[in-house]
Amino acid sequence: CSWGEDSLCRDISIVAGGSLLNSAVHGANYSSYQQADIQINTFGVVGRDTQGDICMKDLRQHPLIVNNVIEKSEHATGTCIVLSGKQDRLFITSRGMNDARLRIQEFHSHVMYKATVVQTLFTLLFFNR
């Protein structure tokens, strides 16, 4: 590839990802694999846009509780374009909603406590093997 010319690729994929989504899905998959009765609550914010719809659709395909993922229209959903080559990759990021200021009051406080316990438990189970 060179700047100033067209470069062909095999395919282009649009997938959901990011810290919240990846951690929640890995936690749900781990819980299912271990046949553990752990409920994974997700907390976050997405924009009211196509990227937010993609993220929410992906979250709903897993055994996750998503009522605490807030949709807001002030910013777009954070987006990252990844250009992957044979030897390296390049990330082009628009932080979007990741720069939004959230207040703890926007979430249910009793669920926040449970989420902290679950995250701690997940961290202990997954990373201290």
C-alpha positions as CSV (number, residue, x, y, z in Angstrom):
1,C,0.0,0.0,0.0
2,S,1.1,3.5,-0.7
3,W,-0.4,6.9,0.0
4,G,-2.1,8.5,-3.0
5,E,-3.3,5.2,-4.6
6,D,-6.2,2.8,-4.2
7,S,-5.4,-0.4,-2.3
8,L,-7.6,-3.5,-2.6
9,C,-8.5,-5.7,0.4
10,R,-10.2,-9.0,0.8
11,D,-13.1,-7.8,3.0
12,I,-14.2,-5.0,5.3
13,S,-16.0,-5.8,8.6
14,I,-18.0,-3.7,11.0
15,V,-18.0,-5.2,14.4
16,A,-18.9,-4.1,17.9
17,G,-16.1,-3.9,20.5
18,G,-14.5,-1.7,23.1
19,S,-13.6,-2.3,26.8
20,L,-17.2,-2.5,28.1
21,L,-18.5,-4.8,25.4
22,N,-15.4,-7.1,25.2
23,S,-15.2,-7.5,29.0
24,A,-18.9,-8.2,29.4
25,V,-19.0,-10.7,26.6
26,H,-15.9,-12.5,27.9
27,G,-17.4,-12.6,31.4
28,A,-20.7,-14.0,30.0
29,N,-18.8,-16.6,28.0
30,Y,-16.7,-17.6,31.0
31,S,-19.8,-17.8,33.2
32,S,-21.5,-20.1,30.6
33,Y,-18.4,-22.2,30.1
34,Q,-18.0,-22.7,33.9
35,Q,-21.8,-23.2,34.2
36,A,-21.7,-20.6,36.9
37,D,-24.8,-18.7,37.9
38,I,-23.2,-15.2,37.5
39,Q,-25.3,-12.4,36.1
40,I,-23.3,-9.8,34.2
41,N,-24.6,-6.2,34.4
42,T,-23.2,-3.8,31.8
43,F,-22.8,-0.1,32.4
44,G,-21.9,2.3,29.7
45,V,-23.1,4.8,27.2
46,V,-23.6,4.8,23.4
47,G,-24.8,7.4,21.0
48,R,-28.2,7.2,19.3
49,D,-26.6,6.3,16.0
50,T,-25.8,3.3,13.8
51,Q,-22.7,2.4,15.8
52,G,-24.7,2.5,19.0
53,D,-27.3,0.2,17.4
54,I,-24.6,-2.3,16.4
55,C,-23.2,-2.3,20.0
56,M,-26.6,-2.8,21.6
57,K,-27.5,-5.6,19.1
58,D,-24.2,-7.4,19.9
59,L,-24.7,-7.0,23.7
60,R,-28.2,-8.4,23.4
61,Q,-26.9,-11.5,21.7
62,H,-25.3,-12.6,25.0
63,P,-26.7,-13.4,28.4
64,L,-26.1,-9.9,29.7
65,I,-28.2,-7.4,31.6
66,V,-28.1,-4.2,29.4
67,N,-30.6,-1.9,31.1
68,N,-27.7,0.3,32.4
69,V,-26.3,1.0,28.9
70,I,-27.6,4.5,28.3
71,E,-28.3,5.9,24.9
72,K,-27.6,9.6,24.5
73,S,-27.7,11.9,21.5
74,E,-25.1,14.5,22.6
75,H,-22.2,12.6,21.0
76,A,-21.7,9.8,18.5
77,T,-20.7,6.4,19.7
78,G,-17.0,6.1,20.0
79,T,-15.6,4.5,16.8
80,C,-12.3,3.0,15.9
81,I,-11.2,2.2,12.4
82,V,-8.5,-0.5,12.3
83,L,-6.3,-0.8,9.2
84,S,-4.5,-4.2,9.5
85,G,-1.6,-5.2,7.3
86,K,0.8,-8.1,7.1
87,Q,3.2,-6.7,9.7
88,D,1.4,-4.0,11.7
89,R,-1.9,-2.3,12.2
90,L,-3.1,1.3,12.6
91,F,-6.0,2.5,14.8
92,I,-7.9,5.7,13.9
93,T,-10.1,6.6,16.8
94,S,-13.0,9.0,17.3
95,R,-13.7,9.0,21.1
96,G,-17.3,10.2,20.7
97,M,-19.4,9.3,23.7
98,N,-16.3,8.1,25.6
99,D,-15.7,11.8,26.4
100,A,-19.2,12.3,27.8
101,R,-19.6,13.1,31.4
102,L,-21.8,10.6,33.2
103,R,-23.1,11.0,36.7
104,I,-23.4,8.0,39.0
105,Q,-27.1,9.0,39.5
106,E,-27.8,8.0,36.0
107,F,-27.4,4.3,37.0
108,H,-29.3,2.3,39.6
109,S,-27.2,2.4,42.8
110,H,-28.1,-1.1,44.1
111,V,-27.0,-2.5,40.8
112,M,-23.7,-0.6,40.9
113,Y,-22.8,-2.3,44.1
114,K,-23.5,-5.8,42.6
115,A,-21.6,-4.9,39.5
116,T,-18.5,-4.0,41.6
117,V,-18.7,-7.4,43.4
118,V,-19.1,-9.2,40.1
119,Q,-16.2,-7.4,38.4
120,T,-14.0,-8.1,41.4
121,L,-15.1,-11.8,41.4
122,F,-14.5,-12.0,37.6
123,T,-11.1,-10.4,38.0
124,L,-10.2,-12.9,40.7
125,L,-11.5,-15.9,38.8
126,F,-10.0,-14.9,35.4
127,F,-6.7,-13.3,36.1
128,N,-5.6,-15.2,39.2
129,R,-5.5,-18.7,37.8
